[in-house]
């Protein structure tokens, strides 16, 4: 455990942070830290891997669409959707119970996306599709005694290192004579961050959970080089230009979650989570840039005004604050027979915005978010000899409301000016799970 917790790494925000992990868990608002035992344990609490009766295989598809507006105009935030695949495998050797888990999320649009920040262009920072990347989490768990479950794991993500090279001749007066070639390359290198969790089973009707995840920071590097000639008639003037940009495209903070799950009456389950998110350590999203330009003007028969220095940009503090995120989930066994169980579910999450009002040079748009989810699940048992266990089908619908927020600039000559931002989101998902007993 100490070895895994000592591993350091930086990564991008995971799809679990933006979409959730596992249809049933999303439907319960993510309030499952205390008793998760399906493939969602790979994200919410790895201790849950050894809670269930046997091997679990799951596949789900989730999607979120946004109608987010700035000054009443649609911000064109892209839809986020993808396929989630997971496995949970509890094992027992004598009296020793342990297990492993694997969770994978595959976006259905792109493997990765990078976009640098333009200070004067307002954008929805937390709900953009930049954090929607390939997600891979591996975990192990132990159950040393009946009432104590312990799990640790590592999640892998990929920042990007991009390179653009342009060479050739650019004719100032005859565009048809311009001949430029370009080459673009990218490298998605693996990074990682740790997570850990415990569950305490106080009784059949009450359990507690604690989970922790390390900070996730995605640092991208973009380098562009131009090596060629500026052409005027028959004269060629060598030109060398380079740009190196280092940016933080996505960040999710260190977070600690406390959860409780109880069955106050028969057929009813109520769960609550409270998550502390360390947003105050958010690095600047303004990239640092180094720009150099060299050109021999003495050979040209025309006068060109080329600045001696081209200034880049420097990071600006984010001034963000920590937040507490409460989650509530309710599950009711609506119908039960020897072979069928039907459950209805409701979830609610309140996420206060960590971003301050944008009064200065930056324009990172954000708002509080109230998320409601409603759905159901059907379990088919007594499937032997086809399946020595049961089959679970789940579905949910989700609605999120982002109240309008007013951003008033301190400067009367700010290039963007005052603006308002708010909106709505809709999501849905379905899943199929096979549980072997």
N, C-alpha and C positions, 0 to 999 in steps of 0.2 A: 504493500500500500504506500509506504513512504517513498519507494522508488518511483512509482507512477506519479505521485503527487509532486515529485521533484522535477519532473520533465517540464521544460518551458517551451512555449511555442506561440506563434501568432497566426491567426487565421481570420477568415471572413465570417460575417454573421451567417448562421446556418439557416436552412429552410425551416427548421423547427422553431426558430425565433420569429419568423414571419408568417408561417402557415400552421405550425403545430406538427405533431407526429402521431399518426394513428387516428383513424376516424372517430372511434369512441372517445379517445382522450380529448380531441379537439371539441367534440360535442359537449364534454363536461367542463369546458373552459380551461382545460389544462390543469384543473385542480385534482391531480392524481398522484402527487408525490408520496402520499402515505400508503397507497395500496395498488399502484400500477403493477401489473404482472404480464402484460402482453408485450408486443414488440416496441411499444412506446417507452418501455423501460430503458431502451438504448439512448433515449433523449432526456426523459423526465427524471428518472432515478434508477441507476444501474443495479441497485440492490434488489429491485423487483424481479430480476431475471430468475431467481431461485424461489419465488413465491408460489408459482403455479404448479399444477400437477404433472405436466409433461411438455414435450416438444410442441412449439407453436410456429406455424408458417403463415405469413400474412402478406397481402398485396392490396394497396389502396391507391385511389386517384383523388387528388384534391385540387381545388381551383379557387382563386380570389380575384374578383374584378373590382375596380375602383372608379368612382366618380368624384374626384377631388378637384376643387375649384380655387382659383385665385382671382379675386375681383369679379366673381361670377362667371369666369371662363374656365372651361374644362382644361386641366393640366395634362391630359393625355398620358396618365400613368398606365403603364402596360399591365395586362393581366398576368398573374403568376399562377402556374399550374404545373403538375408533375406527378410522377409515379413513385410511390414509396414501397419498398420491399424490406421485409425484416424476418429475423429468426431469433427465437429464444429457446435455449436448450438446457434445462436443468438436469443434472445428473446426480447419482448417488452411488458411493462406494462404501459399503458397510454403513456406519453411522455418519459418514462425512458427506454432506450435501453441498454441491457447488454447481456452477453452470457458466455458460458463455452466451453472448448475444451479438448480433450484427444488424445494423440498420443502414439502409441506403436510400437516398432520395435522388431521383433523376429528373431534372427539368425537361419539359417537352418542347422548349423553344431554343435554348442555346446552352453550351457547356459553361461559358463564362462571359462576363460583360464588364467592360471598364469605361468609365467616363470621368474626366477631370472636372473639377468644380469651376464654374464661371461666377465670380463674386456678384456680378450685376444681374444674374439670371436666377430668380427665385425657383427653388425646386423642393419637392416633398422628400426630405432626407430619409426618413425611416421607412417609407412605403414605396420607394423606387425598386426596380427589379434587379439592381446591381448585386444585392446579397443573395439572389436566387441562383445558387450554383449546385454542383454535384456535392452531396453530403455522404460521408462514410464514417460510421461510428462503430468501434469494437469495444466490448466490455466483458468483464468477468465478475462473478459474484460468489459469495460464500454464506453458508448458514451454520455458524458454529454451534448455536443453540436454537431451540425451536422458535423463540420469540425475537431473535436478533438476526437481521439480514444486512450484509455489507457488500457494496459493489463499487468498482472503480473502472475507469475506461479512458480511452483516447479517441478524439474525433479528428479526422483528417480533412483539410481543405486546401485550396490551391490559389495563391496569389499569382499575379502575372508579371512577366518581364518581357516587354514588347520593344521591337527595334524596327525602325523605318529608315531605309537607305535610298536616296535619290541621286542619280548622276546623269550627266549629259550636257547639252548646250541649250541655252535660252536666248533667243534672238529678241532684242528689245523692240525692234520695229517691224519684224516680219514673223508673225506668230506661226505661219505655216512652216517655217524653217526650224522651229523649236523641236528638239528631240530629247525627251527625258525618259529615263527608265527608272522604275522603282521596285524595291524588294521589301517585303514585309515578313517579319518572323515573330513568333511568340513562344514563350515557355511557361507552362503551368507547373510550378514546383510544389511539392507536397510540404505542408506545414501541419502542426498539430497543437491541440490544447487538451488538458486533462479535465476529468470530471469525477465526482465521487458522491456516494449517498448511502444512507442507512434507512432501514425501516424497523420499527418496534411494534410487534403485535401484542398489544395489551390483553386482548380477549377476542373472541369471535366477532364481537360487535364494535371493536375500537382498535385503530392502529394509527401510529404516528410516523412521520417521515421527515428527513432532512436531506437536501441535495445541494451540491455546490458545483459551479462551472467556472473555469478560468476566463479571463478577458480574451476577447476575440478581436484582433486587429488585422486588417488586410492592407498591406503596404504594396502598392504597385509602382513599377518603374517603367517609364517610357523614354526611349532615346531616339532622336531623329537626326540624321546626318545628310547634308547636301554637299556633294563634291562635283563641281562642273565648271562651266564657262559662261560668262555673260558676253553675248555676241552682238557687235555693232559693225555691219558690213563684213569686212574680212578680218576684223580685229577680235581677238578673244582675250577676255580678262578672267583669270582664274578666281573662283569663288569657293570659299569653305564656310559652311554654316553648321552649327550643332546646337541641339536642344536636349537637355536632360531634365526630366520632370519626375520628382518623387512625391507620391501622394498617398494618403490614407483614403481609400475609396469606401470602405465599410468598417463599422465598428459595432461590437456588442460588448457591454461591460461585464466584469465579474459579477456574479449573482449568487445569492444564497436564499434558499426556499425552505420554509417550514410548512408542513402540511398535516392535516388531521382528517381521518375518515371514520364515519360512525354509521351504524344502523340503528336509529332511534326506535323504530318499530319494524315489524316484519315486512319484508318486500320493499323497504325504502332505504336508500343509501344517500347520505349527505356528506360532501367533502368540501374542505376549504384550504386554500393555500395563500401564503403571504410571501412575496418575493422582494428582497432588497436588491436594487440594481445600482451598481457603482458608476453612474454616468459622469460624476465629477472629474474622473480621470480621462475623459474623452480627449484624444489628440486632435489637433487642428485638421480640418478637412480641406484647408487651402493648401495646394501643393507648393513645394519649393522648386524653383526653376533656375537653371543655369543656361545662359544663352551666349554664344560667341559667334562673331561674324568677321571674316577676313576677306577682303577683295582688293585687288590691285587696280585702282582707278586711273593710274598714270597712263595706262595703255589705251584708254577709251577717248574717242574724239568728242564726247559729249560730257556735260557736267551733271553729276549725280550727287544728290544730297544724302549722304549715308551717315547716320549718327555714329559717333565714336564708341558709345556704349549702348547696349540694349538691356534695359532693366528687366529682371525676372520678377517673381513674386516670392513672398515670405509667408510662413504660417501665421495665422491669427488665432488667439485663444478663443475657445468655444464658450467658456463661462457657463457650463451646464451644471445641473444639480442632480443629486441622487434621488431616486424615486422608490416608493413602495407600491407594489402591484398586488391587489387582492383578487382572488379567483374563487368562484363558488360553482359547484356542480351537484346536480340532483339526479338520481337514477331510481326509477320505480319499475318493479316487476308487474306489468299490466296483465299478463296472462301466463299461466304455467300449467303444463301437463307432463306426462311421463316422457314425451318425446320433443316437446316444443316449449321454448321460453321467449316471451316478447317483452322487451324493455323499452320504456320511453325515457328520454333524457333532456335536461335543460342545463345550460351553462351561462355564466356571466363573468366578464373580466373588465376591470377599470384600469386603464393605463394613463396616468398623468404624464404630460409631456415634460421631458427633461430640458428642452431647448428654451432659452429665454426669448422674450420679444425681440425681434430683429430690428434694433434701433440704429445700428452702425453700418459698416461696409458689407457685412455678410447677409445672405438671404436664404437661410436654411429653414424652410417652411415646415411646421409641425403643429400638432394640436393634440388635446386629450382624445382618448378613444374609449367609447363604451361599446362592448361587443356582446351580443346575445346569440346563443345557438340553441337549436331545437332539432331533435332527431329521434331515431329509434333503432333497435337492433333485434334480430331474430336468431335464436340458437336452435339448431336441430340436433338432437341427441339420438341415441339408440340406432346408430348407423352401421353397426357391425353386421357382416364381416367386411363391408366396403371400407369403413373408416373406424378404427378402434378409438373413438373419441367423439368429438362433436364438430359441427360446422357453424360458423358465425357470420352473419351478414349484417352490416351496419351502414347507416346513411345519416347525413345531417345537413341542415341549412343554417347559414350564419349571416347575421346583419351587424354592421358596425356603424356607429354614428360619431362623427368628428365635429364637435361644435365649432362655429365660426370664431376665428381669432383675429384681432386687429393688430397689425404691425405699424407702429407710428415711428417714423425716422426722426432722429435728433436734428439732422441737418435739413434746412429748407431747400437746399440745392442738391439733395441726394439724387443720383441718376435714376434710381428706381422709384423713389417716393413711397408714400403710405400705401398699404394694401391689406385686404382681408383674405382669409383662407379658411376653408372648411370643406366638408363633404361627407360621402357615404361609401361603404364597401359592402359587397355581397360575396359570400363564399358557399361552397357545397363540396361534399365528398362522399365516396362510397368505398367499402372495403369488403374483402373476403378473407376469412381466417380459418385455418384448419388446426384443431388442437388434438394431439395424440395423448391419451391417458396412459 
